[in-house]
């Protein structure tokens, strides 16, 4: 239940008051957020515990950002107990200090209050940050020293600047992210009532998860991404592995895991998609794993040489600075770095990014390095290209391939696709004897029943076999090659002719081969 079209100002204090009761005990949630994409919370998120007696609830908060179309939301899915809501008021102001029952001298102040002064909020957040960091540090010491564990230890994922501070003495920093995670308008995780927005990350670089992840890396610490995915049944899910593998390689992250291989514990013969995240039977994910390994693990794309190190603190004090940042930016680390130190998306496509609690510094301009990343979107008509000596990654709309690759790759269909070119012998592309081309458009089950806007299939996931949109197009080749189209088992299935003219080869990718893999091997007779 929502009330939209509310105008709020960043830094302004607001209060919401309402009366409520229920037939018996139950909970609802009350929040203020954007009534539009990207649907960010704007400062209020409270759980309301109701009883059969009427109660008045009062919540105050400071708005995190300006917004002319905010909305108050009451969420009550997952519980059928009737409840009653009345006398809802939303207004600016309403801040109070200590309640009548509280005394600093008597030590009777509560940790949380319905309406707080900035000083009180600062004290609480400092206390919680110090407590959390102490907990993580002591648990690490117990595991490493008392138990003698030799494994690397981390705490949890990064939750904003205070979360990064709490993890700062762990052995490494870890993060999670999902592009277009399923949303559940009613009951949480209702398998029949969910939405995945049909948005390709390639088309929305300003909203991309990858830049936020880059901003969560702490200087001097290894950095891993232990959960990542672009969920099925996104039409653009084939971009997932190529983009994260190439971006992580260029940023020199230390590990990447997709979530998850499979939720099935007893159905190992399954041959269809059955959830948003399983990759074991998803060609758009699993089919790019060999290419992803060549790009990231085998350094097909090498890290940027240049670094950007941005300080999160000022001379006013470490925790005071971090609390202020956390209150203003919450988990949005990239926006924090962008506004505090003028970091841009374009700069992160040229240099490694780190956060630091010390002094920030930029280590020179970009120097000669084989890695290049270009990412542009023209009216959401996006194209992403990452190029290294041993690999090339391309995701985006078919019509942009020819211009973006100087005519080397020309795509006829499908409308959106991902394509990678990776060496399998760890040699540069111009010296390699074995190259794998992987290309895929959409991926879905047979008989999948989409809604008209393709944002959900509800419980109608269809069945096997899994289908892909095979790519039709051409690639220009230098040298004399033999090409084989590989079958679903990875073994050669069809010989693919390469047309040569004036020493230039042209490989045709065609749907008739029913594959997403083309294996190029240098012709030994010409060596």
N, C-alpha and C positions, 0 to 999 in steps of 0.2 A: 504494500500500500504506500503510495508516494504522493508527495506534494511538490511539484517542480516550479520552475520559473522564479526561483529565489535569487536575489542578487546579494553577494557577500564580498567583503573586502579583506585581503590578507592582513593578519595582525589584529583585526577587530575581535573583541570579545562578544560572544553570543550566548544566549540562554534559551533552552526549550523547556517548557513546563507542560505536563499533561496528567490527567487522572485516568486510572485504569483499575480493572478488577477482572477476575475470571471465575468460572464455575467451581474450579478447584486449582490447586497450584500448577502453574505452567510458566514458561519463559517466552518472551519475544525479544527482538533486538531493535534498537533505534540508532539510526546513523544519518549523517549528512555527507553527501557525495555529489559528484558531477552527474548531471542528467544527460550526459553525452559521452562519447568516446574521448579519452580512455577510461572513463568511469572511476576516476580516482576518489578515494576518501578525502574529505576536506577538513577533518579535525574532530569529528564526533563519531564514536562507535561504542555503544553501551548495550549491555544485556540487562533486561528488565525482568525481575523475578516477581511474579504476581501471585496474589492469594485471592480468596473469596471476598476479602474486605477491600473496599475502595481505598486507594492510596494515591497520593500526589507525588510525582517524580519531577525532579528539577536537575537538569544537566547543563553545565556551562563548558565552553571550549573557546579556543582561539582559532580562527580560520587560517588554514595553511596557504591559501592562494585566493586571488581575485577570481570570481566567476559570476557571470550574469545568468547562468542557468543551472543553479544548484538545486538539490532536492532533499527533503526530509523523507526518510524511508522507515517504515515499520515492517519488519519481516517476521512471519509467524508460521512458516511451513514446518512440517514434521511433527505437529502436535494437533490433534483434533479437538482439544478442549476449547469450548467457546470462551471468548474474552470480550471485554468492553473497554472502549477508549473514548474519552471525552475531554473537552476544554483544552485542546492543544493550542499552545501559544509559542511563538518563535519571535524573539526580539534581540536587538543589540543590547549589550550591557549585562548587568546582573551579577557582577563579580563581588564576592564578599571575602573577608579575612577569616579569623577564627570563629567557629560556631560557639554558642553559649556554653556548651558542655566541654569545650576544649581549653586546655591551659598548657603553655610551654613549660612553666615552672613545675606543674604537677606531672608532666610527661604524659598528658592525656590526649595529645593531638593524634588524629587518625592519619593513616598513610595516604588515603585518597579522600577527597572531599568533592561534593557536587559542584562547587564553584570555588576557584582558587585564584590567589594573587600570583603574579609571575615569580615572586621570591619563593613562595611555597612550592610551586611546581619545580623550580630549579633545585631546591633542597631535596625534594623527593627523587627526582631523576638522577641527581648526583649519588644519592644513597643507593638507589637500585643499580646504577652502573658500577659502583665500587663493589657492591655485594656480588653482582654477577661475575665480574672479573676475578674476584677473590675465589669464588666457587670454581671457575674453570681452571685457574692456576693451581689450586690445591688438588683438584681431581687429577690434573696432569701429573703433578708431583707424586701423588699416590700411585698412579698407574706405572709411571716410569721408574720411580725410586723405590717405593715400598714393595711393589710387585715385581720389579725388575723387567718390565715389558720393554722390548727393544723396538716395537713398532712405532711409527709416527702417530701422534695423537693430535686431533683437533676437537673443537667443541661442537658447534653447530654452524649453520650457514650464517652469512652476514645479514644482519637486520639493521641497516643504516649505520651512521657514524658511531653510535654508542655500542652497537653490536660488533663493529670492527674493533673498537677499543677492547671490548671484553675478550676477543679472540687473539689479541695482538701478541701474546706470549705463547700461543700454541705452536706446534711444529709446522703447521701449514694452515692456509686460509682456504675455506671451501665455500662454494656458492651453488644455488639452484636457480633455474629459470625455465619458464614455458612460454612459448609464443601461442597466444590465443587458447589458453587453458579453457576447458569446458566450463560453462556457466550453468547454474541450476536455478531457474526462476522460482521454483517451488521448494520442495523438500530437498535437502542436500543429498547429492549423489543419487538422485532419482534417475534410474536408467531409462525411463520413458519420457522424461521431461528435462532436456538439456539442449544447450546451444553452443556451437563452435562457430565463431564469426569467420566468414569466408574472406580473410585478408591474408595476402602473401606478405611476409616480412620484407621481401625484396621491394615491395611497393611502398613501404612505410619506414624508411630508414630513421626518421626522427623518433619513432616509437619503438625501435628495435630493442630487443632484450640484450643484444651483444654489447652495446655501449654501456648499459647499466652494469653488466657483469665486469667489464673492463675497469670501471670506476671502483669496484669492490676489492681490487687487488692491493695488498699492502707491500710497500717497498721492503725488500730483504726477506720476504717469506715466499715459499712455494705457493702456487695458486692452482686449485682444482675446481672443476665443474662436475659434481657427482650426480646431478639430475638435470637432464635437458630433453626437450622434445617439442615438436610441432605436431599436435595430435591428429590422428585420423578422426573424421574423414575429410580433413582439409584438402581442397583441390591442389594446393601448393605444397603439400607436405614433403615432396621430393627435394625441396630446397634445404631441408633441415641438416642433414649430415654434411653436404658440401660447404654450407655457409659456416657452421660452427667449427668444422675441422680446419678450414682455411683461416678464419678469423683468429681462432685459438693458436694456431701455428704462428701466425704473424705477430701475435701479442706474446708469444713464448710462455703460454700457460703450461702447466705440468701434468695435467690429466683431464680427460673428458670422458664421461659416461652418459649414455642415453638411458632414460628410464622408460620402460624396463624391458628386459629380454622377453619375459612372459609372466603373466599372472597365473597361468595354468600349472597345476601341480600334478595332473594325472591325464592330460590330453596331449601327449607329445606328437601325435599323428595329425593334429589339427592343420588344415591347409587354407584357412581363411582368417581375415581380420575379425577379432571379437571384442576389441576395446580400443580406447583412444590411444593408448601408449605402448602396447606390446609391439615389439619390432621383429619377433622371430618369424612371423609369416607376412611381413609387410615389405614388399619389394622396394617401395619408395624409401625405406630406411635401410633394411638389411642389404638391399641390392647395392647401396653405395658404401658399405662398410670397407670393402677392399680398397676402394679409392680413398676413403677417409683415412685409413691406416697409412696409405702411401703419402698423403698430404701432411698429416699431423705426426704420426710416430716415426715415419721414415724421412721426415724433413723435406718432403716434396716442395713445400713452401717454407722458407727459412724465416726466423724472426727478424722484425725490423731492427736496425742498428740503433736508431735514435730512440731516446727515452724522454718521457715527460713525467716529472715527479711533482705532485701538488700537495702542499701542506694543508691539513685540515684544521690546524690550530693557529692561534695568534698569541702574542705576548701576554694577554690577559689571563692565561691559565688553560691547561689542557682540558679538564673536565667542563669548566664553564663554557669554553668554546664549543665543545662537542655537544653539550646539552642544547645550546642555542641552535646549532645546526640541525640536530635531531628534531627539535620542536618545529623547525621551519620546513625541513625537507623530508622528514620521516625516513623512508627507505630509499628515496630517489637520489642515490649517490652521484649519478652522472649530472643531474640538474644542479646539484650542489657544487660540483667541480666546475661546471660550465659557468655558473653565475659568480662564483668566488674567484676564479682564476681564468676566466674567458676561454676555457677549453671548448673546442668545437668538434663535431663529428668528423669533419674533414681531417683534423689533426690526428685523431685516433686511427684514421686509415693510413697514417704515415709513420706513426711512432708508438712504441709501447707506453702504456699509461699505468702509473702507480699513484696510490695515495700514501701519505706519510704523516706522522705526528711531529716530525721535526721541520726543518726548513725545506721548502720546495725548491726545485731547480730544474731547468731544462738543459739537457745535454746536447747542445748544438742543433743544427738543422739536419734535415734528412741527408744522409750520405749515400754513396753508391751501394746499392743492395739489389739483389735480383727480385725481391718481392714487391709487387705492386697490387694495390686494391683500389678499385674504382666502384663507387656505389651512387647511383643517381636515380631519381624518380621524377618523371615528367607527368604531372596530373595523375599520380599513382600508377604510371606506366613505368615500372622500375626495371633496373638492370644492375646486377652485381657481378663483378669480375675480379678474381684473384689470380695473379700469375706469378709463377716462380720458375726456376730453371728446370725443375723436375715435374711440374704439375700446372694445370690450368683449371679454374673453376668458373662456371658461368651459370647464373640463374636469372630468369626473367622472361619477358615477353618475346615471342618469336621474331617480331618485326624489328627488334633492336639488335639482334645478334650480328647481322652483317656489318653494320656501321661500327659497332663496338669492337669488332675483331678485325677491322680493316679487310673485310671480305673473306677471311679465312674460314669462318663458320657461317653458313647460310641455312636458316631453318624455315621450312614450309609449314609444318605443324608438329605438335599441338600449339595452342595459343600461349601456354605458359609451360616452362620446363626447367629442369636442371640438367646440366651436362658437365662432365669432368673428363679431363685428359691427364692420365697419370702414368709415370714409368713404373715398371715392375722390377727393374733391376737396379734401382737407386742411382741411375745415370741421368745426366741432363737430357732433356727431350731431344736435342739435336744430336745426341750420341747414343741414345738408348737403342737396344735391340728388341725390346718388348714393351709395348704400350697398351694400356687398357682404356677404352673409351666407354663411359657409362652415361646413359641418357634416359630420362623418364619424364613423362608428363603426369597426368592424374593416376591415382591408384585406388581401386575400390573392389569390393566383393561382387560376385555375380548376384544379381537380384537385389542389390541395395536400394532401398526406397527412401529417397531424399524428399524433404519438404520442398515447396516451390522455390524458396529462397536458398536452398541447399545448406542451410545452417544446422540441420539435424536429420538423423534417420530414426530417432527414437529407439525402439527395440528392433527395428526392421533392418538388421545388419546384413541380411542376405546370407549367402553361403559360398563354398568353394566352386570353382577356383578363383583366386584373386586375379584381377585383371589390371593391366597397365595401359596407358596411352603410349604406344611406341612412337618414337620420334622419326620424322621424315626431314631430311636435310642433307647438306654436303659439308665435308671438311677437306681443306687443302692440305696436302702432304708434301714434304720434301724428302726425297730418297725413294728407294725401291722396297715396297712392303708387300707382305702377304697378310690378308685379313680373313678372320673367321668370326662368324656370329656364334656366340655361346648360348647353350640351352639353359634351362632353369637349374640344371645340376652343375653348371659351370664348365661343361665339356663342349668342345667344338661341335656345332650342329650344321652350319652352312658355310660354304666358301663364298666370300663376298668379293666381287670384282672391283678393282681399282682402275679408274680410267687415267691414262697418262698422256700428257701433251706438253711438248717442249720441256721435258724433264720434271714437270709438275704433276703430282698425283691428285686425284679427286676421289674421295671415298663417299659413297652414297649410303646414308642411313635410311633404311626403308622398313615400314611396318610389316612387309611380307616376311621378314626374317623372324618376327615374333620374339624379339629380344631387347634387352636394355644394355647388353654387353657386346662390344666388338674388340677382339684381340688382334693387335697389329704386331707382326713379327718381321724383322728385316729379312729380306730375301738373301739367303746365304750364297746363292749363285752370283750375286752382284758385289760381294764383299772381297 
